[in-house]
Amino acid sequence: MATRGSGQAVGTLPLLKCTYSDCQKHFETVKDMKSHKKYTDEHDYCKPCDIDFKDWESFTQHKVSLMVRFALCTITWVSHILADG
């Protein structure tokens, strides 16, 4: 099998670099990269929203805002059900 100067085999897809600039890991699929970001303690990543955060504090603020939005949606939904009831 022939290889390029980078050592990558000719005819293979290039590996995907982790989207965190300080991480040098590479992956064959986006799914593998997202799994890495979710389960690696060095990354503050929200998988449902697919957002990379620079630090734990900003990630935590994001999670709190999601909980508040979810709670408000649930309260609104319940109040509509009771009012229609």
Buried (B, 14 or more C-beta within 10 A) or exposed (E): EEEEEEEEEEEEEEBBEBBBEEBEBEBEEEEBBBEBBEEBEEBBBBEEEEEBBEEEEEBEEBEEEEEEEEEEEEEEEEEEEEEEE
